[in-house]
Amino acid sequence: MKIKYQRIQPAHNMVLFRGGLAGNFLAYLIGCNSLKLPLGNPLVGNNEYSLALATNSSDDPVNSNSFDDKTLILEQHLNLLFRVDHGIYGDCTDYDKEYRQEIYTHSRYNEVLDIYKDTRIIVITVDITDTELLIWLSKLHINKAFYNDQYDDDDGDWGDTHNRTINNAKAITTNTEQFIGNMPHYKWFIACAKKKNIDVLEVDYRQLFIDRDEKVISELFNYPRYSRSFDLNHVCNEIEQYTQGNMTQVNEFEKLFPFII
């Protein structure tokens, strides 16, 4: 029986990343600084970015929701390109694994690579030595109750919100091997894309967000296809502020929930 996968959104530019590696933020930076798109407010909560929110809140249409047209800039998790289509719209109840099934096949790889053969693909990867910070950021960002009042209970009982935050935090893995367990898929995707002469650039999380390597940033943002100049100092400052904001959130989280460490 042939597997029916979910449809794929074509794009001119795509940031591919494992959840927790700041792909939405990077896509937003590229959209604003290199593509000069009129993006709206991307902030979901404290230092949590959403490219979809930015495009939907823009005064001008910058992306197409049609699968027949290419969006200008897209953020994507690799595993979602291999998710099976069960004909269900929206979120699945109870996180039913059957409806979140992801099957990796050679034929699907070829289909994905064919769709993105003319796309500039930026893949964020991470080394195992940098995962402790990213695990904490994942714990923080998944807990919307921690940083956004709109997720408080209807009765305003902070205690319930507090307990929900604790439970969610405990549910996030603290196993570094598990956190980067799908990195081999990203490495394999990069190798396959290069073999097909697809324009793919691998960017290391540390070099970009922690070290703020200007050579890496210049290669990423000063791309000939964009044909638009960008301000290197401005981008470096944006990245520095983003990273500092992450560290502030992690420190606050550790003070409130030290027993989860």
PyMOL commands that set and color helices and strands:
alter all, ss='L'
color gray80, all
select helices_A, chain A and resi 23-33+51-56+78-82+93-95+97-100+106-115+128-142+144-147+149-151+158-171+176-179+183-195+205-210+214-221+232-256+258-260
alter helices_A, ss='H'
color red, helices_A
select strands_A, chain A and resi 11-17+43-45+48-49+71-76+120-125+200-204
alter strands_A, ss='S'
color yellow, strands_A
deselect
rebuild
show_as cartoon
